[in-house]
Amino acid sequence: FFAKYRIYDKIKKVYPLCIAGYVVVAIIHVGLLYKQSAGGFWYRYAEIVNVVCVTLAILVIYGTCLELSQRCNKLCRWAQVINNTSFSIYLYHIMVLSVLKYDILPRFNLTPGDKFIISAVVVYGLILLYSFLTDFIKKRRRQI
């Protein structure tokens, strides 16, 4: 599907703008979410900004993986590992955040800021772990 329509060629012109937009939106979004979790104010447009941030992230990751696969054969394997697990990561991260927010973190007496930092570290750590463990498990399965 993607090879037929060559989507990357169409977004290649606006790719630097996508990267800059993603960085700006992500920094503002994370800052406002942190401020909301600390009890500063109600972040009313969090869902809308989250959709924009995820859309820009998808474009940036897709463009980066294609760029890496075209330029660097050594990094191509790493880009393929992330690409192969990206949809599963997208589906599982909501479940991990929900379990953290409603089951694990309320058991401890932590400030909202600490909860936010712990959630971010756990989610990013699990993303890296999951990305490389699935590749390892698939290799082991092929050997058996």
C-alpha positions in Angstrom: 0.0 0.0 0.0 2.6 2.5 1.0 5.0 1.6 -1.8 2.2 2.2 -4.3 1.5 5.8 -3.2 5.0 6.8 -2.1 3.7 8.8 0.9 7.2 9.7 2.0 7.9 11.5 -1.3 4.8 13.6 -0.6 5.7 14.5 3.0 9.5 14.9 2.2 9.0 18.6 1.5 7.3 19.3 4.8 9.4 16.8 6.9 11.6 19.4 8.6 8.4 21.3 9.5 6.9 18.1 10.9 10.0 17.5 13.1 10.0 21.1 14.4 6.2 21.0 14.9 6.4 17.7 16.8 9.2 19.0 19.1 7.4 22.2 19.9 4.0 20.5 20.4 5.5 17.7 22.5 7.4 20.1 24.8 4.4 22.3 25.4 2.1 19.3 25.8 4.3 17.5 28.3 4.8 20.8 30.2 1.1 21.4 30.4 0.4 17.8 31.4 3.0 18.1 34.1 1.5 21.3 35.4 -2.0 19.8 35.4 -0.8 16.7 37.2 0.8 18.9 39.8 -2.6 20.5 40.4 -1.8 23.8 38.7 -4.8 24.1 36.4 -7.2 22.1 34.2 -5.7 21.5 30.7 -8.9 21.6 28.7 -7.5 20.8 25.2 -5.3 17.9 26.2 -7.1 15.4 24.0 -6.9 17.6 20.9 -3.2 18.4 21.4 -2.6 14.7 22.1 -4.0 13.8 18.7 -1.9 16.5 17.0 1.2 15.3 18.8 0.6 11.6 18.0 -0.1 12.5 14.3 3.1 14.5 14.0 5.0 11.7 15.9 3.8 9.1 13.4 4.9 11.3 10.5 8.3 11.9 12.1 8.9 8.2 13.0 7.8 7.1 9.5 10.0 9.6 7.7 13.0 8.9 10.0 12.7 5.1 9.5 12.5 5.5 5.7 15.4 7.9 5.7 17.5 5.6 7.8 16.7 2.6 5.6 17.7 4.5 2.5 21.0 6.0 3.9 22.4 3.6 6.4 22.3 -0.1 6.0 23.8 -0.6 9.5 21.0 1.3 11.1 18.4 -0.3 8.9 18.0 -3.3 11.2 17.3 -1.0 14.2 14.7 1.0 12.2 13.0 -2.3 11.2 12.9 -3.5 14.8 11.2 -0.3 15.9 8.9 -0.4 12.8 7.9 -4.0 13.4 6.9 -3.3 17.0 5.5 0.3 16.7 1.8 -0.7 16.4 2.0 -3.1 19.3 3.7 -0.4 21.4 0.9 2.0 20.4 -1.8 -0.4 21.6 0.0 -1.5 24.8 1.1 1.9 26.2 -2.5 3.0 27.1 -2.9 -0.2 29.1 0.4 0.3 30.9 -0.5 3.9 31.7 -3.9 2.8 33.0 -2.5 0.1 35.3 0.1 2.5 36.6 -2.4 5.3 37.2 -5.3 3.4 38.7 -3.6 0.4 40.4 0.1 0.7 41.1 0.8 4.4 41.8 -2.1 5.1 44.2 -0.6 2.5 46.6 2.3 4.9 47.2 2.3 8.3 48.8 3.8 10.2 45.8 3.4 13.7 44.6 1.7 14.1 41.2 5.0 15.3 39.7 6.7 12.1 40.9 3.9 10.0 39.5 4.3 11.7 36.1 8.0 11.1 36.0 7.7 7.5 37.1 5.0 6.8 34.5 7.2 8.4 31.7 10.3 6.4 32.7 8.3 3.1 33.0 6.6 3.6 29.6 9.7 4.5 27.7 11.7 1.7 29.4 9.0 -0.8 28.5 9.0 0.5 24.9 12.7 -0.1 24.5 12.6 -3.5 26.3 9.6 -4.6 24.2 11.2 -3.5 21.0 14.3 -5.5 21.4 12.8 -8.5 23.2 10.3 -9.2 20.4 13.2 -9.3 17.9 15.1 -11.7 20.3 12.1 -13.9 20.8 11.5 -14.2 17.0 15.1 -15.2 16.4 14.9 -17.8 19.1 11.6 -19.2 17.7 13.2 -19.5 14.3 16.1 -21.5 15.7 13.8 -24.0 17.5 
